[in-house]
Amino acid sequence: MHRVERAEGIGGVFFRAADRKGLAAWYAEHLGIDVEEWGGSVFRAAAGTETVWSPFPADTGYWPDGQQAMVNYRVRDLEALLARLRAAGVEVDERVEETENGRFGWALDPEGTASSSGSRRARTASCGAATRGQRAPPGGAGRPTIPRT
């Protein structure tokens, strides 16, 4: 019998940016990501945290059409983050969705990517990415309410 070498986790998330330095600075300011000199950040998992990996159907409504993937960022306090983003003038979706996995909200970064933030029940929270004018809620229901600009 042939033994399959197993993936042990996610080694990194990489994405394109029109303004790499500007976008890194935005995420540092608004999500508190410690961007290192090389232009990225290394997240170290806390005991008990999880990373979900899941292929979705090609026609999923979980994130906008035309976007290949979505990344979620864990945050400790969803309400505090969304309030801070609003105070900074960031476009934030008014709806916060409650699911069996936690509470989730969305905001737009400067390149039009909607970051979904969430706080998980009895764990830390998460924040992910979709595209301007469209937000796909966890659970796949509905379309985003962030208006197109």
Buried (B, 14 or more C-beta within 10 A) or exposed (E): EEEEEEEEEEEEEEEEBEEEEEBBBBBEEBBEBEBEEEEBEEBEEEEEEEEEEEEEEEEEBBBBEEBEEBBBBBBEEBBEBBEBBEEEEBBBBEBBBEBEBBBBBBBBBBBBBBBBBBBBEEBBBBBBBBBBBBBBBBBEEEEBEBEEE
